[in-house]
Amino acid sequence: MKPNWLDGDIEIILRKTIKALDKKSASERLKNIVYKINKNNFPSIFDNYIDNEIGFTIATIEEAIDNKIFSHKPTKNNSGNLYSSGTLVFNFNKEMEVRDWLNLPIEQKKQVAWSNAVKKHLGNCAGHHAFCSIRPIEIKNRGFDEICQKIAKIFEFKGKKCSLRQISAALFWGDSKVLDSREEAIENLYGETIAIPRKVHIAIYLPKIIKSVLIVENQDTFDALADNRLNCPTNMAIIYSQGYKGTALKLRTKERARLNYSDKSSLTNKPLFCSWFFQEQQTDWPVFFWGDLDYAGITIYKQLKNASYPELLPWEPGYNIMLKQFHSGNFHPINESNFKGDQEPVAETGNDYIDILLIKSIKDHSGFIDQEVVLTLADMK
């Protein structure tokens, strides 16, 4: 039964949450569903001048937190009511209770029909029991029997060195994206890997002599470095990490990565660099990372270090320029950012420069600085 307090913006948010859950695969459900308390999500707080209505909305947020529907992460240096800012994180354990309140049950008939089709056409597969419980693969105007018949043919592609999108396009009427986010489920169904992984394309700049390697988070920074528009060592090889893409496990293998060299690279070093990148040959090159001065950038550093570059260090010359912007006030407050306010704080990385200087500066100023600020300063010289 719907509780009396459930109304207004918080009800809209919960309906949006259930709708999102209905579209998510099992692996996607591992990611938190987070809402920032801002004008977009709670307009009755920020676009309203009637105290009673503002108070009612804040009270519904408090009720949702008290009922453990959401947990609340307050904003540092919060002024005013505690629940008029910060972020709300949905508690997945409360999904069924919220569905009951809103009369939004899981479509049991659909799941049963999917399960029956799986058992009928895929019952000989090792992992068919688990495949019965995944969110059904739906295609407009196609039944589950027809879809499962196509899935049963996936095994025929073993050894043909096809990507999952190629297999999907070949089987599902030219649609290459039907199996997106289903790679793990397909592997579990057959008990082995059928499709080859999609390669991550990595942009590289090579100087005439390589003495170190610098991994950068953002494309504009990579281009500026490769075009020699920034004042940095001329003997640095530059790698564009593409944000989180460069943190993929087993990235430094020929099966997972494809190296693309900029037109200004000195290709005489290509064989040596390839051997180093794919871990076939050791060098004495120090490896550095330089990204945005925010929690996401620091998380990318941690993941790169753990996944592919155990010797990774922060590139202090780039970060030192960015740190100066804090002192001049050229940063964006975390609670005013439409895109970054939901970033998970990073407590530590194990690197003193990052932990003592960078993370502390972010906390002290409650702000972030994008890497591209250095491009602006360089262009003004």
C-alpha positions as CSV (number, residue, x, y, z in Angstrom):
1,M,0.0,0.0,0.0
2,K,1.3,3.4,-1.0
3,P,2.4,5.4,2.1
4,N,0.8,8.8,2.7
5,W,4.1,10.7,2.4
6,L,4.9,9.3,-1.1
7,D,4.0,12.1,-3.5
8,G,5.4,14.8,-5.7
9,D,9.0,14.9,-6.8
10,I,10.1,11.8,-4.8
11,E,7.3,9.7,-6.3
12,I,8.4,10.8,-9.8
13,I,12.0,9.9,-8.9
14,L,11.0,6.4,-7.7
15,R,8.9,5.7,-10.8
16,K,11.9,6.8,-12.9
17,T,14.0,4.4,-10.9
18,I,11.8,1.4,-11.4
19,K,11.5,2.2,-15.1
20,A,15.3,2.3,-15.3
21,L,15.6,-1.0,-13.4
22,D,13.3,-2.7,-15.9
23,K,15.7,-1.8,-18.7
24,K,18.9,-2.9,-16.9
25,S,20.7,-6.2,-17.3
26,A,22.0,-8.1,-14.3
27,S,25.5,-6.7,-14.6
28,E,24.2,-3.1,-15.1
29,R,22.3,-3.5,-11.8
30,L,25.6,-3.6,-10.0
31,K,26.0,0.1,-10.6
32,N,24.4,2.5,-8.2
33,I,21.4,4.6,-9.2
34,V,22.2,8.1,-7.9
35,Y,20.2,11.3,-8.0
36,K,21.6,14.7,-7.2
37,I,19.3,16.9,-5.2
38,N,19.1,19.8,-7.7
39,K,16.7,21.7,-9.9
40,N,16.4,19.0,-12.5
41,N,15.3,16.2,-10.0
42,F,13.5,18.3,-7.4
43,P,12.1,21.4,-9.1
44,S,9.6,22.0,-6.3
45,I,12.5,22.9,-4.0
46,F,14.4,25.1,-6.4
47,D,11.6,26.6,-8.5
48,N,9.2,27.2,-5.7
49,Y,8.7,30.2,-3.5
50,I,6.0,28.7,-1.2
51,D,7.7,27.6,2.0
52,N,5.1,24.9,2.7
53,E,5.6,23.1,-0.6
54,I,9.4,23.3,-0.3
55,G,9.1,22.0,3.3
56,F,6.8,19.2,2.1
57,T,9.3,18.0,-0.6
58,I,12.2,18.0,1.9
59,A,10.0,16.1,4.3
60,T,9.3,13.4,1.7
61,I,13.1,13.1,1.1
62,E,13.6,12.6,4.8
63,E,10.8,9.9,4.9
64,A,12.5,8.1,2.0
65,I,15.8,8.1,3.8
66,D,14.2,7.1,7.1
67,N,12.5,4.1,5.3
68,K,15.9,3.2,3.8
69,I,14.7,3.7,0.2
70,F,17.7,6.0,-0.3
71,S,20.9,6.7,1.5
72,H,22.0,10.4,1.6
73,K,25.4,11.8,0.9
74,P,25.5,15.4,2.1
75,T,27.4,18.1,0.3
76,K,30.5,19.4,2.1
77,N,30.0,22.8,3.7
78,N,26.2,22.4,3.3
79,S,24.2,25.5,4.2
80,G,20.5,25.3,5.0
81,N,18.5,22.2,5.4
82,L,20.6,19.0,5.3
83,Y,18.3,17.4,2.7
84,S,18.1,20.3,0.3
85,S,21.5,19.3,-1.2
86,G,23.7,16.3,-1.7
87,T,22.9,13.1,-3.5
88,L,20.5,10.2,-3.0
89,V,21.6,6.6,-3.6
90,F,18.8,4.0,-4.2
91,N,18.8,0.9,-2.0
92,F,18.3,-2.1,-4.4
93,N,17.1,-4.2,-1.5
94,K,13.9,-2.0,-1.4
95,E,13.0,-2.5,-5.0
96,M,10.1,-4.9,-4.4
97,E,8.7,-2.7,-1.6
98,V,8.7,0.3,-3.9
99,R,7.2,-1.7,-6.7
100,D,4.4,-2.7,-4.3
101,W,3.8,0.9,-3.3
102,L,3.6,2.1,-6.9
103,N,1.8,-0.9,-8.2
104,L,4.6,-1.6,-10.7
105,P,5.2,-5.4,-10.4
106,I,7.8,-7.2,-12.5
107,E,6.1,-8.7,-15.5
108,Q,6.0,-12.3,-14.3
109,K,4.2,-13.6,-17.4
110,K,7.0,-12.2,-19.6
111,Q,9.7,-13.8,-17.5
112,V,7.9,-17.2,-17.4
113,A,7.5,-17.0,-21.2
114,W,11.2,-16.2,-21.6
115,S,12.2,-19.1,-19.3
116,N,10.0,-21.6,-21.2
117,A,11.6,-20.5,-24.5
118,V,15.1,-20.9,-23.0
119,K,14.4,-24.3,-21.7
120,K,12.9,-25.4,-25.0
121,H,15.6,-24.2,-27.4
122,L,18.7,-23.9,-25.1
123,G,18.1,-26.7,-22.6
124,N,21.2,-28.5,-23.7
125,C,23.5,-25.6,-22.9
126,A,25.5,-25.8,-19.6
127,G,24.3,-22.5,-18.2
128,H,20.7,-22.5,-19.4
129,H,19.3,-22.4,-15.8
130,A,20.9,-19.0,-15.1
131,F,20.0,-17.8,-18.6
132,C,16.3,-18.4,-17.7
133,S,16.5,-15.7,-15.0
134,I,18.2,-12.9,-17.0
135,R,16.1,-10.0,-18.2
136,P,14.5,-11.2,-21.4
137,I,16.0,-10.2,-24.7
138,E,13.2,-8.5,-26.5
139,I,12.9,-7.5,-30.2
140,K,9.8,-5.8,-31.5
141,N,7.5,-8.2,-33.5
142,R,9.7,-11.2,-32.6
143,G,8.7,-13.8,-30.1
144,F,10.9,-15.4,-27.5
145,D,10.9,-18.7,-29.3
146,E,12.3,-17.1,-32.4
147,I,14.9,-15.1,-30.5
148,C,16.1,-18.2,-28.6
149,Q,16.3,-20.2,-31.8
150,K,18.8,-17.5,-33.0
151,I,20.7,-17.6,-29.7
152,A,21.1,-21.4,-30.1
153,K,23.1,-20.7,-33.3
154,I,25.7,-18.6,-31.6
155,F,27.8,-21.6,-30.9
156,E,28.2,-22.1,-34.6
157,F,30.5,-19.0,-34.6
158,K,33.1,-20.6,-32.3
159,G,36.5,-20.3,-33.9
160,K,35.4,-17.9,-36.6
161,K,36.9,-14.9,-34.8
162,C,33.8,-12.8,-34.9
163,S,32.9,-10.0,-32.5
164,L,29.6,-10.2,-30.6
165,R,28.3,-7.4,-32.7
166,Q,29.2,-9.3,-35.9
167,I,27.4,-12.3,-34.5
168,S,24.4,-10.3,-33.5
169,A,24.1,-8.7,-37.0
170,A,24.4,-12.1,-38.7
171,L,21.7,-13.7,-36.6
172,F,19.3,-11.0,-35.6
173,W,18.1,-9.6,-38.9
174,G,21.1,-7.2,-39.4
175,D,20.9,-5.7,-35.9
176,S,24.4,-5.6,-34.4
177,K,23.4,-4.3,-31.0
178,V,20.9,-7.0,-29.8
179,L,23.5,-8.7,-27.7
180,D,25.1,-5.6,-26.2
181,S,25.7,-5.9,-22.5
182,R,24.9,-9.7,-22.8
183,E,28.5,-10.9,-23.4
184,E,28.8,-12.3,-19.9
185,A,25.4,-14.0,-20.0
186,I,26.3,-15.6,-23.4
187,E,29.6,-16.9,-22.0
188,N,27.9,-18.3,-19.0
189,L,25.2,-20.0,-21.2
190,Y,27.8,-21.9,-23.2
191,G,30.4,-22.2,-20.5
192,E,33.1,-20.7,-22.8
193,T,33.9,-17.6,-24.8
194,I,32.5,-17.6,-28.4
195,A,33.0,-14.0,-29.6
196,I,36.4,-12.3,-29.8
197,P,36.6,-9.1,-27.7
198,R,36.2,-5.7,-29.3
199,K,39.5,-4.0,-29.4
200,V,40.1,-0.7,-27.7
201,H,41.7,1.8,-30.2
202,I,44.5,3.7,-28.5
203,A,46.0,6.8,-30.0
204,I,49.8,7.1,-29.7
205,Y,52.4,9.8,-30.3
206,L,56.0,8.7,-30.6
207,P,59.0,11.1,-30.4
208,K,62.3,10.4,-32.1
209,I,63.8,9.3,-28.8
210,I,61.7,7.8,-26.0
211,K,62.8,8.4,-22.4
212,S,59.4,8.3,-20.7
213,V,55.7,7.6,-21.3
214,L,52.8,9.9,-20.5
215,I,49.2,8.7,-20.4
216,V,46.6,11.5,-20.6
217,E,42.9,11.4,-19.9
218,N,41.4,13.8,-22.5
219,Q,41.6,14.0,-26.3
220,D,42.2,17.8,-26.4
221,T,45.2,17.4,-24.2
222,F,46.6,14.5,-26.3
223,D,46.3,16.6,-29.4
224,A,48.0,19.6,-27.9
225,L,50.9,17.5,-26.7
226,A,51.2,15.6,-30.0
227,D,51.1,18.9,-31.9
228,N,53.8,20.4,-29.5
229,R,51.5,23.1,-28.4
230,L,52.3,22.5,-24.7
231,N,55.7,23.0,-23.1
232,C,56.6,19.5,-22.1
233,P,59.6,17.2,-22.6
234,T,60.1,16.3,-26.3
235,N,61.2,12.8,-25.5
236,M,57.9,11.6,-24.1
237,A,55.7,9.1,-25.8
238,I,52.0,10.1,-25.3
239,I,49.1,7.7,-24.9
240,Y,45.5,8.8,-25.0
241,S,43.6,6.7,-22.4
242,Q,40.1,7.7,-23.5
243,G,39.0,8.2,-20.0
244,Y,37.9,4.9,-18.4
245,K,38.3,2.9,-21.7
246,G,42.0,2.7,-21.1
247,T,41.5,1.0,-17.7
248,A,40.1,-2.2,-19.2
249,L,41.7,-5.4,-17.8
250,K,44.2,-7.2,-20.1
251,L,44.4,-4.1,-22.2
252,R,48.1,-4.5,-22.9
253,T,47.5,-7.6,-25.1
254,K,47.2,-7.8,-28.9
255,E,43.8,-9.3,-28.5
256,R,42.4,-6.3,-26.6
257,A,44.2,-3.3,-28.0
258,R,44.9,-1.7,-31.4
259,L,47.6,1.0,-31.5
260,N,47.0,4.0,-33.8
261,Y,49.9,6.4,-34.3
262,S,49.5,10.1,-34.9
263,D,50.7,11.6,-38.2
264,K,53.5,13.4,-36.4
265,S,55.0,10.3,-34.8
266,S,58.5,9.1,-35.4
267,L,57.7,5.5,-36.5
268,T,61.3,4.4,-36.1
269,N,60.4,3.7,-32.5
270,K,57.3,1.8,-33.3
271,P,58.7,-1.8,-33.0
272,L,60.3,-1.0,-29.6
273,F,57.2,0.8,-28.3
274,C,54.9,-2.1,-29.4
275,S,57.1,-4.6,-27.7
276,W,57.0,-2.5,-24.5
277,F,53.3,-1.9,-24.6
278,F,52.4,-5.5,-25.2
279,Q,54.8,-6.5,-22.4
280,E,57.1,-8.4,-24.6
281,Q,60.2,-6.3,-23.8
282,Q,61.1,-4.3,-20.7
283,T,62.5,-0.8,-20.8
284,D,63.6,1.7,-18.1
285,W,60.9,4.2,-19.2
286,P,59.1,5.8,-16.3
287,V,55.3,5.9,-16.9
288,F,53.1,8.9,-15.9
289,F,49.4,9.7,-15.8
290,W,47.9,13.1,-16.1
291,G,44.1,13.7,-16.0
292,D,41.3,15.9,-14.6
293,L,41.8,17.1,-11.1
294,D,38.6,15.4,-9.8
295,Y,37.7,12.1,-8.2
296,A,37.0,10.5,-11.6
297,G,40.5,11.4,-12.8
298,I,42.1,10.0,-9.7
299,T,40.0,6.8,-10.0
300,I,41.2,6.4,-13.6
301,Y,44.8,6.6,-12.2
302,K,44.1,3.9,-9.6
303,Q,42.5,1.6,-12.2
304,L,45.3,2.1,-14.7
305,K,47.8,1.3,-12.1
306,N,46.0,-1.8,-10.9
307,A,45.1,-3.1,-14.3
308,S,48.0,-2.4,-16.7
309,Y,50.7,-0.1,-15.4
310,P,51.9,-1.1,-11.9
311,E,54.8,1.4,-12.1
312,L,52.4,4.4,-12.8
313,L,53.1,7.8,-11.3
314,P,51.2,11.1,-11.5
315,W,52.7,13.6,-13.8
316,E,53.5,16.4,-11.4
317,P,54.4,19.2,-13.9
318,G,50.8,19.1,-15.4
319,Y,49.1,18.8,-12.0
320,N,51.2,21.6,-10.5
321,I,49.8,24.0,-13.1
322,M,46.3,22.9,-12.3
323,L,46.8,23.3,-8.5
324,K,47.7,26.9,-9.0
325,Q,44.2,27.4,-10.4
326,F,42.7,26.6,-7.0
327,H,44.7,29.5,-5.4
328,S,43.4,31.9,-8.1
329,G,39.8,30.7,-7.8
330,N,39.6,29.2,-11.2
331,F,37.8,26.0,-10.3
332,H,34.2,24.8,-10.3
333,P,32.6,23.9,-6.9
334,I,31.5,20.3,-6.7
335,N,28.0,21.1,-5.7
336,E,27.5,23.4,-8.7
337,S,28.6,20.9,-11.3
338,N,25.7,19.3,-13.4
339,F,27.9,16.5,-14.5
340,K,30.4,15.8,-11.7
341,G,28.5,16.2,-8.5
342,D,27.8,12.5,-8.2
343,Q,31.4,11.3,-8.4
344,E,32.5,9.0,-5.6
345,P,35.2,10.5,-3.4
346,V,38.5,8.8,-3.4
347,A,40.1,8.3,0.1
348,E,43.6,7.3,-1.0
349,T,45.6,5.8,-3.8
350,G,48.9,4.8,-2.1
351,N,50.7,7.6,-3.8
352,D,51.8,10.4,-1.5
353,Y,51.6,13.2,-4.1
354,I,48.1,12.4,-5.0
355,D,46.9,11.6,-1.4
356,I,48.5,14.5,0.4
357,L,48.4,17.2,-2.3
358,L,45.8,16.5,-5.0
359,I,43.0,14.8,-2.9
360,K,43.5,17.3,-0.1
361,S,43.3,20.2,-2.4
362,I,40.0,18.9,-3.8
363,K,38.6,18.5,-0.3
364,D,39.9,21.8,1.0
365,H,38.4,23.8,-1.9
366,S,35.4,21.4,-2.5
367,G,36.1,21.9,-6.2
368,F,37.3,20.3,-9.4
369,I,39.5,21.4,-12.3
370,D,39.5,20.0,-15.8
371,Q,42.7,19.1,-17.5
372,E,41.9,21.4,-20.5
373,V,42.5,24.5,-18.4
374,V,46.2,24.0,-19.2
375,L,45.5,24.2,-22.9
376,T,43.9,27.6,-22.3
377,L,46.9,28.9,-20.4
378,A,49.2,27.6,-23.1
379,D,47.3,29.3,-25.9
380,M,47.4,32.6,-24.1
381,K,51.2,32.7,-24.0
